[in-house]
Every structure is written in structure tokens, then in C-alpha cells.
Amino acid sequence: MKILITGGAGFIGSAVVRLAVARGHEVINLDALTYAACLENVAPVASSNLYTFEKADICDREAVDTLLARHQPDAVLHLAAESHVDRSIDGPGAFIQTNVTGTYTLLDAVRAHWEARGKPVGFRFHHVSTDEVYGTLGDIGLFTEDSPYAPNSPYSASKAASDHLVRAWAETYGLPVLLTNCSNNYGPYHFPEKLIPVVILKALAGEPIPVYGDGLNIRDWLYVEDHADALLCVLEKGAVGRSYNIGGHNERTNIDLVRTICGLLDARRPEKAPHADLITFVTDRPGHDMRYAIDASRIQEELGWTPSVTVEEGLAKTVDWFVANEDWWRALQARDGVGQRLGTSA
Ligand SMILES: NC(=O)c1ccc[n+]([C@@H]2O[C@H](COP(=O)([O-])OP(=O)(O)OC[C@H]3O[C@@H](n4cnc5c(N)ncnc54)[C@H](O)[C@@H]3O)[C@@H](O)[C@H]2O)c1
């Protein structure tokens, strides 16, 4: 399959690019190279004749039209987004621009491309979204594909808006879409402003490890390479117009997660143990959702997909990857805002 992947220089997009090329797909990586992008993430496949990079902004209709006409993809896998909740609190405009206007621009360009090619039946527009569109859970219950949308942050509201646009383009124009809503990802190449890399890198540096609020917020963690595998599974086997929740069956409180990472580092750097002594509770994120948890039974029952690693296995791999790839994360730590506390302006 020839797949145009947007956001393929980011954390999850690059995992999809690497996996898709490894499986023999032809990949066009369309990315604007924002602060969150890193082309080193796709270095393992950059010289493959199955891989092409195109620097472009999904908000630029002319550029998107040109690239669709040039490459004639069989599918578009849309991951390009502003993705950091804390940044969305300080500067929501960029999130509306890329996640809402950008998704609209891309969708409409893809519709024109699909219509101009005679509406090929196998064509797919696969939109990658988040479980955060469903808002927050109490102590019990899980998000299903039928949970009502109730986004609480500018990030999740912009993703919810993009999901609605995708649905409307399917209902109104018949565009063959797929939608996936995934829980929190972690793993290799995770940008060093997100929780898990922050914890690993602060601990390695012997600096205070910031934990928001009381640390009791719960997330359902999915190893990024499992997410990439699930996305290709949905792209190949998903029913047109259907949405699928993707989760890892790995609910953890933030504080438990941080302690697990500290334990993994104690085993690898015993001279600095116990790393948990560095844990420092800091002011909570405004509007911080209490609990996310995914009911992934639809993707399991209908498409036969389940994650391959537990959070303990995935965290161990992730810690080892960060320990072994200091050059990668050191370069990104110099980028604007990385390492600073963001998202307190509300
Ligand atoms: N990270 C998670 O835990 C998670 C969970 C569920 C869903 N998602 C969704 O998965 C997708 C990828 O997330 P991520 O964590 O890899 O994000 P990321 O921030 O690591 O990467 C985003 C990529 O998109 C590119 N991009 C941003 N704006 C663009 C634009 N206007 N035009 C073209 N490219 C642009 C960036 O350059 C970057 O390479 C997003 O849509 C996000 O909402 C993320």
C-alpha cells in the first residue's frame, strides 16, 4: 500500500513510518517539522527506496494538493498535530490552527483527490485521535467508542473538533474514513517534554522529578510500537466509517508509574539509588483529568488486535532506550520550552 503519513517526524508518526516501511509499504512522510519533530526518529528507514519525506504544513492547501497529486497515495494516515496539553493551556491558538483548521484543510484536499481519482473503493483516510476527547472518568468505568465527547483541555477540545470533522466528511461526502482513539503512549523517541521522558531524564540528572498534584491521576499506558501496529491493523482491516479505541489494559496512577521508573533506574544505576527520593509534588495542571481507561474490546473482537507488551516490559525497554540514546535527547532538550514548567498560565 502507498500510505501518506502526516506527522511522521513526531513520536508516534515516526514509529508508524518505521513499521510501515519494515512491512513493505511505500511511505510518504508529510511533516511541517515543528519544535516536536525530529528527523532522526526516521533515520532507520531514511535511505529505503520505500520512503520519501515531504516538508509541508497541513494547513497549506496548495502544498497538500500538490503532494497528493504527486504521490497518489492509497491511504492517508493522519497524525500531524500539536500534542502537548500543557502547551495548549499557554497557547491554544496553535492547537486550533493545526488540529482543527489543518485537519479540515487536509480532509477537504483528500476528498478532492479521492473524487478526482473516481472514488477508489479501497482508499482510506485514517484519523488518529486520543481518548482525551471523552473527558475524565471517575473511579470505575471505561471509555467505549460510544462514550460521549466531553473534552476538558484546549488540546482535547481541538482533537474532538477534528474527530467531528472526520465524521462529517464521511457522512456528507462519503469519504471512506477510519478513526482511532488511543490512550497515552510511551516508548523510544518520546519527546522529552512528556511525563515519562521527563521522569527518566530528571532522575538520570539527579534533579527533582516533578509530579503534578497528588500524583493520583490515572492513565492507561500503551507502548508506542504497539500503537503503530494497531494503526496498521485498523488501516488494513478496519470497517469503513468505524471508530476503534486502542488501549494497553495498563492503568497506573502517575505516582506508581514514576516509582516504577525510579525502580528500573535503581537497578541500572545503583550508585544513585533510591531515585524515588527525587520525587517532588508540584502545582497541579489546571483542568487535569482524573482518570482515563480504555475499553479496547472492539478492536480485539473485530480485528483480533491486542497489545504485545505489559507496561512493566515496555517501561524497561523505554528506560534502556533513553539510557542508550543520550545524544538524541540532549539535542532536543535545547528546544524552546523543553524542561520548563508549562501550562500554569490558567
Ligand atoms: N502522544 C500520545 O500519547 C497520544 C495518544 C493518543 C493520540 N495521540 C495523537 O497521535 C498523533 C501523534 O502524536 P505524537 O505524540 O506523536 O505528536 P508529536 O507532537 O510527537 O508529533 C507531531 C508531529 O506533527 C507535526 N506537525 C505539527 N503540526 C503540523 C502541521 N501543521 N503540518 C504538518 N505537520 C505538523 C510535527 O512536526 C510533529 O512531527 C496526534 O494526532 C495526537 O493527538 C497521541
The ligand as a Gaussian input file, in Angstrom:
#p B3LYP/6-31G(d) Opt

LIG

0 1
 N        1.232000      11.002000      22.451000
 C        0.158000      10.347000      22.867000
 O        0.166000       9.759000      23.965000
 C       -1.066000      10.269000      22.007000
 C       -2.138000       9.454000      22.411000
 C       -3.245000       9.345000      21.585000
 C       -3.300000      10.038000      20.380000
 N       -2.261000      10.854000      20.030000
 C       -2.354000      11.556000      18.732000
 O       -1.358000      10.956000      17.894000
 C       -0.838000      11.937000      16.998000
 C        0.663000      11.988000      17.114000
 O        1.013000      12.324000      18.456000
 P        2.545000      12.467000      18.884000
 O        2.603000      12.325000      20.341000
 O        3.380000      11.632000      18.016000
 O        2.783000      14.003000      18.493000
 P        4.160000      14.784000      18.329000
 O        3.911000      16.135000      18.899000
 O        5.306000      13.975000      18.831000
 O        4.352000      14.895000      16.748000
 C        3.521000      15.676000      15.948000
 C        4.156000      15.797000      14.563000
 O        3.253000      16.542000      13.741000
 C        3.983000      17.530000      13.042000
 N        3.117000      18.680000      12.791000
 C        2.593000      19.525000      13.716000
 N        1.875000      20.483000      13.131000
 C        1.914000      20.216000      11.792000
 C        1.351000      20.839000      10.650000
 N        0.600000      21.947000      10.768000
 N        1.576000      20.300000       9.435000
 C        2.340000      19.191000       9.311000
 N        2.937000      18.575000      10.347000
 C        2.708000      19.082000      11.578000
 C        5.142000      17.882000      13.954000
 O        6.220000      18.474000      13.221000
 C        5.489000      16.538000      14.573000
 O        6.438000      15.853000      13.782000
 C       -1.532000      13.247000      17.346000
 O       -2.602000      13.438000      16.468000
 C       -2.039000      13.029000      18.776000
 O       -3.182000      13.797000      19.021000
 C       -1.154000      10.987000      20.817000

